Amino acid sequence: MIGDTAYGTGPMLEWLVEDKGIEPHVPVWEKTERTDGTFAVNDFQWDEQANEQRCPRGEPLRSQWRAFSNPRGLRVTSADTVIYRATQQACTACPMKPRCCPNTPTRKIARSLYEKSREVARQIADTAAHNQSRNDRKRRSRCCSRTSSAS
C-alpha cells in the first residue's frame, strides 16, 4: 500500500503491518526530530530483551527502575508511548551531557507502542521497491493534477 505521511502514524502502521499484513510504502510520521544539536532518539539503541533504551555511552534508560512486590504493567501515556528515563547519577557524571540533555537533569525518551511497525516502515523506506512506488505515485499525481486542471 502506498500513501502520504498521514498514513505514517503509529496506529495506522500497526493496522497495516500487524493486523492486515500489508507492506506499507508510506513515510513514517516522525515527531522526535531535534534541531538543537542534541542527540536524537535514533542515536539511542533499543534493547528488546531488557526492555530499555541505551544511550550513546551504553547507559540504560528504563521505564521502571525498581522491582515492585506487585509487578506493574507498562505505564502508557495518552499519546500511546512509554517513557524511558536515565538515572540522574549516570547523567550528572556523563561527559556527553551537553549534547544529550543540557537543560534537564536526566534524559528521557518516549517510545511508541507501535515502534515495531514504525521500524518495519522505516526499513521498507530504504528499499528500491519503495523508491519506485514513491516515484510512480509522484508521477501519477502530477499527471492527474494536469488533467483535472485542464477540464
C-alpha positions in Angstrom: 0.0 0.0 0.0 1.2 3.5 -0.8 0.2 6.7 0.8 1.4 10.0 2.2 2.7 10.9 5.6 -0.9 10.9 7.1 -0.8 7.1 6.8 2.6 7.0 8.6 1.2 7.3 12.1 1.8 4.6 14.6 -1.7 3.2 14.9 -2.1 3.2 11.1 1.2 1.4 10.5 0.3 -1.1 13.2 -3.0 -1.8 11.5 -1.3 -2.2 8.1 1.6 -4.3 9.2 0.3 -6.4 12.2 -3.4 -6.7 11.5 -3.5 -6.8 7.7 0.0 -8.0 6.8 0.3 -5.2 4.2 3.7 -3.8 3.3 3.4 0.0 3.9 5.1 2.2 1.3 4.5 5.4 3.3 6.8 7.8 5.1 6.8 7.3 8.9 5.4 10.3 10.7 8.4 11.4 12.9 7.8 13.9 15.7 11.1 13.2 17.5 13.5 15.0 15.2 15.7 17.5 17.1 17.1 20.7 15.7 19.1 21.9 18.7 22.2 19.7 18.1 21.4 17.3 20.9 21.2 13.5 20.4 18.1 12.4 18.6 16.0 9.3 19.6 17.7 7.2 16.8 21.1 7.8 18.5 19.8 5.6 21.3 19.7 1.8 20.9 16.6 -0.3 21.8 17.3 -3.5 23.8 14.3 -5.7 23.4 15.5 -8.3 25.9 16.0 -5.8 28.7 13.1 -3.6 27.7 15.3 -0.5 27.8 16.9 2.2 25.7 20.7 2.5 25.7 22.3 5.9 25.4 25.3 6.5 23.1 27.6 5.7 26.1 25.7 2.5 26.8 23.9 3.7 29.9 20.3 2.3 30.3 17.1 4.3 30.2 14.3 2.3 31.8 10.6 2.8 32.3 10.9 1.3 35.8 14.0 1.4 37.9 13.0 -0.8 40.9 11.3 -4.1 41.3 7.8 -3.9 42.9 6.4 -6.7 45.1 3.2 -6.4 42.9 4.6 -6.2 39.4 3.2 -3.2 37.5 2.3 -3.1 33.8 3.7 -0.6 31.4 2.8 3.0 32.2 1.4 4.2 28.9 0.8 7.9 28.2 -2.2 9.3 26.4 0.0 9.5 23.3 0.5 5.7 23.4 4.1 5.9 24.5 6.2 4.6 27.3 8.6 7.0 28.9 12.2 5.7 29.5 14.4 7.6 31.8 18.1 7.6 32.7 19.3 7.9 36.3 20.4 11.3 37.5 23.6 9.7 38.7 24.6 8.5 35.3 23.7 11.7 33.5 25.5 14.0 36.0 28.7 12.1 35.6 28.4 11.8 31.8 30.9 13.9 29.6 28.2 13.8 26.8 25.6 15.5 28.9 25.8 18.9 27.0 24.9 17.0 23.7 22.3 14.8 25.4 20.3 16.7 28.0 21.8 20.2 28.6 18.7 21.8 30.1 17.4 18.9 32.2 18.9 16.7 34.9 18.3 13.5 33.0 17.4 12.3 29.5 14.0 10.8 28.8 12.7 9.2 25.7 9.2 8.4 24.7 8.9 5.1 22.8 5.8 4.5 20.8 3.8 1.3 21.5 3.8 0.9 17.7 7.5 1.2 17.3 7.9 -2.3 15.8 5.6 -1.4 12.9 7.2 2.0 12.5 10.6 0.3 12.2 9.2 -2.1 9.5 8.0 1.0 7.6 11.5 2.7 8.0 13.2 -0.4 6.7 10.9 -0.6 3.7 11.6 3.1 3.0 15.3 2.1 2.4 14.4 -0.3 -0.4 14.4 0.1 -4.2 10.7 -1.0 -4.3 9.7 1.8 -2.0 11.7 4.4 -4.1 10.0 3.1 -7.2 6.5 3.3 -5.7 7.2 6.8 -4.4 8.3 7.9 -7.9 5.3 6.3 -9.5 3.0 8.0 -7.0 4.6 11.4 -7.7 4.4 10.9 -11.4 0.7 9.8 -11.2 -0.2 12.8 -9.0 1.4 15.3 -11.5 -0.3 13.6 -14.4 -3.7 13.6 -12.6 -3.4 17.2 -11.5 -2.8 18.4 -15.1 -5.8 16.6 -16.5 -8.1 17.8 -13.7 -7.0 21.5 -14.2 -7.4 21.2 -18.0 -11.1 20.3 -17.7 
